[in-house]
Amino acid sequence: MPRFVLIGLCEPQSANDQKAFDEWFIDQHIEDTAKCPNFVRGSVFKLAGPHLDIENASGYLSLYEVEAPSYEEAERVLNEWQASPDAWEGRKKHMETGAKYGGIPMKIRGSGWFELIKSFDGPKA
């Protein structure tokens, strides 16, 4: 089965929104989304430093590994799954947290599906 990653570049809307971002996105959204059918893993990374002094688009990177026949099918399943308040046991809490903060407490700087072409294991694998 083909493997894809869904990548999101995101960050709090402002410094005042860090607590809401941490609670909603880091503590709940990543796990919530990783429970979607076809999803293998969900991870979030915080920018630790620049590479080659290149400017970064965002302070956080979300990365979801997905196995699906196509990215279109993965997107369809994800959209249907996220629309259901009963998708999994923790979904209602996640939606309540979003409502508590008046919606999604983050800016999305970019997002997209990428298909795995090739991978190589490093010495630590």
PASEBA-1860 file (N, C-alpha, C; in nm, 3 decimals):
! residues 125
1> MPRFVLIG> 0.086/-0.118/0.000/0.000/0.000/0.000/0.090/0.123/0.000 ~ 0.058/0.223/-0.081/0.138/0.346/-0.081/0.139/0.414/0.056 ~ 0.247/0.481/0.086/0.260/0.555/0.211/0.275/0.703/0.178 ~ 0.202/0.784/0.255/0.205/0.929/0.240/0.235/0.992/0.376 ~ 0.281/1.115/0.371/0.287/1.196/0.492/0.204/1.321/0.466 ~ 0.129/1.359/0.567/0.056/1.485/0.565/0.134/1.577/0.657 ~ 0.182/1.686/0.602/0.266/1.780/0.677/0.190/1.909/0.696 ~ 0.197/1.961/0.817/0.138/2.091/0.847/0.243/2.182/0.910
9> LCEPQSAN> 0.250/2.304/0.864/0.337/2.406/0.923/0.245/2.500/0.997 ~ 0.259/2.507/1.128/0.163/2.584/1.206/0.229/2.641/1.331 ~ 0.157/2.731/1.394/0.206/2.796/1.515/0.090/2.868/1.583 ~ 0.110/2.908/1.708/0.003/2.985/1.775/-0.026/3.113/1.698 ~ -0.150/3.162/1.709/-0.186/3.286/1.641/-0.107/3.404/1.694 ~ -0.073/3.400/1.824/0.009/3.504/1.886/0.074/3.444/2.009 ~ 0.165/3.517/2.071/0.229/3.470/2.194/0.125/3.447/2.304 ~ 0.018/3.525/2.303/-0.089/3.509/2.402/-0.168/3.379/2.382
17> DQKAFDEW> -0.156/3.317/2.265/-0.231/3.196/2.234/-0.149/3.068/2.256 ~ -0.030/3.079/2.313/0.056/2.962/2.330/-0.012/2.854/2.415 ~ -0.074/2.892/2.526/-0.139/2.794/2.614/-0.252/2.722/2.539 ~ -0.334/2.796/2.467/-0.443/2.736/2.391/-0.388/2.644/2.282 ~ -0.284/2.688/2.214/-0.219/2.609/2.109/-0.167/2.479/2.167 ~ -0.097/2.488/2.281/-0.040/2.368/2.344/-0.150/2.270/2.384 ~ -0.256/2.322/2.447/-0.364/2.235/2.494/-0.441/2.173/2.377 ~ -0.480/2.256/2.280/-0.563/2.207/2.171/-0.483/2.129/2.068
25> FIDQHIED> -0.374/2.187/2.020/-0.299/2.127/1.909/-0.204/2.018/1.955 ~ -0.111/2.053/2.044/-0.007/1.958/2.083/-0.064/1.845/2.169 ~ -0.145/1.880/2.268/-0.194/1.779/2.362/-0.314/1.700/2.312 ~ -0.388/1.752/2.212/-0.509/1.681/2.169/-0.517/1.657/2.019 ~ -0.492/1.758/1.937/-0.516/1.746/1.793/-0.427/1.640/1.727 ~ -0.302/1.636/1.764/-0.211/1.538/1.702/-0.260/1.396/1.730 ~ -0.291/1.368/1.857/-0.340/1.234/1.893/-0.475/1.208/1.826 ~ -0.564/1.304/1.829/-0.696/1.291/1.769/-0.685/1.253/1.622
33> TAKCPNFV> -0.606/1.326/1.548/-0.590/1.301/1.405/-0.522/1.166/1.380 ~ -0.428/1.128/1.465/-0.358/1.000/1.447/-0.451/0.880/1.465 ~ -0.567/0.899/1.525/-0.663/0.790/1.544/-0.746/0.763/1.418 ~ -0.732/0.848/1.318/-0.808/0.834/1.194/-0.769/0.703/1.123 ~ -0.867/0.635/1.061/-0.834/0.515/0.983/-0.726/0.546/0.879 ~ -0.642/0.452/0.852/-0.529/0.461/0.758/-0.407/0.531/0.817 ~ -0.422/0.601/0.929/-0.310/0.674/0.986/-0.223/0.579/1.068 ~ -0.092/0.588/1.049/0.005/0.503/1.116/0.060/0.574/1.240
41> RGSVFKLA> 0.086/0.704/1.229/0.149/0.779/1.338/0.125/0.927/1.316 ~ 0.116/0.999/1.427/0.109/1.145/1.424/0.215/1.201/1.515 ~ 0.288/1.300/1.469/0.396/1.360/1.548/0.392/1.511/1.530 ~ 0.443/1.581/1.630/0.459/1.726/1.620/0.600/1.761/1.665 ~ 0.661/1.852/1.595/0.797/1.896/1.623/0.797/2.047/1.642 ~ 0.880/2.093/1.734/0.900/2.237/1.755/1.037/2.273/1.697 ~ 1.042/2.381/1.623/1.168/2.426/1.563/1.272/2.447/1.672 ~ 1.386/2.382/1.658/1.494/2.393/1.756/1.604/2.487/1.709
49> GPHLDIEN> 1.615/2.508/1.580/1.718/2.596/1.527/1.721/2.592/1.376 ~ 1.786/2.690/1.315/1.791/2.699/1.168/1.888/2.597/1.108 ~ 1.869/2.571/0.982/1.961/2.490/0.903/2.014/2.579/0.792 ~ 2.145/2.595/0.786/2.210/2.676/0.683/2.159/2.820/0.682 ~ 2.116/2.870/0.795/2.066/3.008/0.807/1.950/3.038/0.712 ~ 1.872/2.934/0.680/1.755/2.952/0.593/1.636/2.986/0.681 ~ 1.558/3.085/0.639/1.440/3.126/0.715/1.336/3.015/0.714 ~ 1.270/2.996/0.828/1.167/2.894/0.839/1.028/2.957/0.830
57> ASGYLSLY> 0.935/2.884/0.771/0.798/2.934/0.755/0.717/2.922/0.883 ~ 0.760/2.835/0.975/0.679/2.809/1.094/0.764/2.757/1.208 ~ 0.711/2.773/1.328/0.780/2.725/1.447/0.746/2.581/1.482 ~ 0.644/2.524/1.419/0.601/2.387/1.448/0.574/2.313/1.319 ~ 0.599/2.183/1.323/0.573/2.095/1.210/0.492/1.977/1.261 ~ 0.376/1.954/1.202/0.302/1.831/1.231/0.325/1.737/1.114 ~ 0.338/1.608/1.148/0.369/1.509/1.047/0.286/1.384/1.077 ~ 0.205/1.345/0.982/0.121/1.226/0.996/0.161/1.126/0.888
65> EVEAPSYE> 0.191/1.004/0.929/0.222/0.897/0.835/0.093/0.820/0.808 ~ 0.064/0.798/0.679/-0.063/0.741/0.638/-0.040/0.636/0.530 ~ -0.111/0.524/0.541/-0.113/0.424/0.436/-0.251/0.425/0.373 ~ -0.257/0.450/0.242/-0.385/0.459/0.171/-0.359/0.436/0.022 ~ -0.463/0.399/-0.051/-0.446/0.378/-0.195/-0.400/0.503/-0.269 ~ -0.442/0.621/-0.219/-0.405/0.748/-0.281/-0.416/0.859/-0.177 ~ -0.354/0.972/-0.203/-0.369/1.083/-0.108/-0.512/1.136/-0.112 ~ -0.578/1.125/-0.227/-0.717/1.170/-0.236/-0.807/1.088/-0.143
73> EAERVLNE> -0.783/0.957/-0.141/-0.860/0.870/-0.052/-0.828/0.900/0.094 ~ -0.702/0.922/0.125/-0.663/0.958/0.262/-0.728/1.089/0.305 ~ -0.733/1.185/0.216/-0.795/1.315/0.245/-0.946/1.298/0.266 ~ -1.010/1.218/0.181/-1.154/1.194/0.194/-1.186/1.130/0.329 ~ -1.113/1.025/0.364/-1.137/0.956/0.491/-1.112/1.051/0.608 ~ -1.005/1.128/0.603/-0.973/1.222/0.711/-1.084/1.326/0.727 ~ -1.129/1.383/0.617/-1.234/1.486/0.624/-1.365/1.430/0.681 ~ -1.404/1.311/0.637/-1.525/1.249/0.690/-1.508/1.216/0.838
81> WQASPDAW> -1.393/1.163/0.873/-1.366/1.124/1.011/-1.366/1.245/1.103 ~ -1.301/1.354/1.060/-1.295/1.475/1.144/-1.431/1.543/1.156 ~ -1.521/1.519/1.065/-1.655/1.577/1.073/-1.743/1.506/1.175 ~ -1.703/1.388/1.218/-1.784/1.310/1.311/-1.745/1.341/1.456 ~ -1.840/1.390/1.537/-1.809/1.417/1.678/-1.788/1.288/1.758 ~ -1.825/1.173/1.699/-1.812/1.045/1.768/-1.703/0.957/1.707 ~ -1.608/1.016/1.636/-1.506/0.940/1.565/-1.426/0.849/1.658 ~ -1.393/0.896/1.775/-1.325/0.814/1.875/-1.354/0.873/2.012
89> EGRKKHME> -1.321/0.799/2.115/-1.358/0.835/2.252/-1.317/0.976/2.292 ~ -1.201/1.022/2.252/-1.153/1.154/2.292/-1.195/1.269/2.201 ~ -1.267/1.239/2.095/-1.303/1.342/1.995/-1.386/1.455/2.055 ~ -1.484/1.422/2.138/-1.570/1.526/2.197/-1.489/1.623/2.282 ~ -1.394/1.570/2.361/-1.310/1.658/2.444/-1.228/1.752/2.356 ~ -1.175/1.700/2.248/-1.097/1.780/2.154/-1.182/1.893/2.096 ~ -1.304/1.861/2.057/-1.394/1.963/2.002/-1.435/2.065/2.109 ~ -1.455/2.019/2.233/-1.488/2.110/2.344/-1.372/2.205/2.371
97> TGAKYGGI> -1.250/2.157/2.364/-1.134/2.243/2.385/-1.128/2.350/2.277 ~ -1.152/2.313/2.153/-1.156/2.412/2.045/-1.262/2.517/2.070 ~ -1.379/2.474/2.113/-1.488/2.568/2.142/-1.451/2.660/2.259 ~ -1.382/2.604/2.358/-1.339/2.683/2.474/-1.251/2.801/2.431 ~ -1.170/2.780/2.327/-1.080/2.885/2.279/-1.138/2.961/2.160 ~ -1.263/2.937/2.128/-1.327/3.011/2.019/-1.286/2.966/1.881 ~ -1.244/2.843/1.866/-1.205/2.790/1.736/-1.063/2.735/1.741 ~ -1.005/2.721/1.627/-0.870/2.666/1.616/-0.768/2.773/1.657
105> PMKIRGSG> -0.694/2.750/1.765/-0.601/2.853/1.815/-0.463/2.848/1.748 ~ -0.462/2.850/1.615/-0.333/2.846/1.546/-0.344/2.905/1.407 ~ -0.228/2.940/1.354/-0.214/2.981/1.215/-0.155/2.862/1.141 ~ -0.205/2.837/1.023/-0.149/2.732/0.939/-0.071/2.800/0.828 ~ 0.058/2.774/0.823/0.147/2.838/0.725/0.165/2.755/0.599 ~ 0.120/2.632/0.604/0.131/2.544/0.488/0.090/2.404/0.527 ~ 0.042/2.329/0.430/0.001/2.192/0.456/-0.007/2.119/0.323 ~ 0.020/1.989/0.326/0.009/1.913/0.202/0.042/1.767/0.222
113> WFELIKSF> -0.002/1.688/0.125/0.025/1.546/0.121/0.149/1.520/0.036 ~ 0.237/1.435/0.086/0.357/1.397/0.013/0.362/1.245/0.007 ~ 0.387/1.191/-0.114/0.396/1.046/-0.131/0.540/1.001/-0.113 ~ 0.558/0.893/-0.038/0.691/0.836/-0.019/0.744/0.782/-0.151 ~ 0.859/0.829/-0.191/0.924/0.782/-0.313/1.033/0.682/-0.278 ~ 1.115/0.719/-0.178/1.227/0.636/-0.136/1.264/0.676/0.006 ~ 1.313/0.580/0.082/1.368/0.614/0.214/1.491/0.529/0.239 ~ 1.577/0.579/0.323/1.701/0.510/0.356/1.717/0.511/0.506
121> DGPKA> 1.751/0.398/0.563/1.775/0.391/0.706/1.914/0.443/0.737 ~ 1.923/0.518/0.845/2.052/0.565/0.894/2.113/0.464/0.990 ~ 2.230/0.494/1.044/2.298/0.400/1.131/2.223/0.372/1.261 ~ 2.131/0.457/1.301/2.058/0.439/1.426/1.932/0.355/1.410 ~ 1.896/0.318/1.284/1.771/0.242/1.260/1.780/0.101/1.310
END
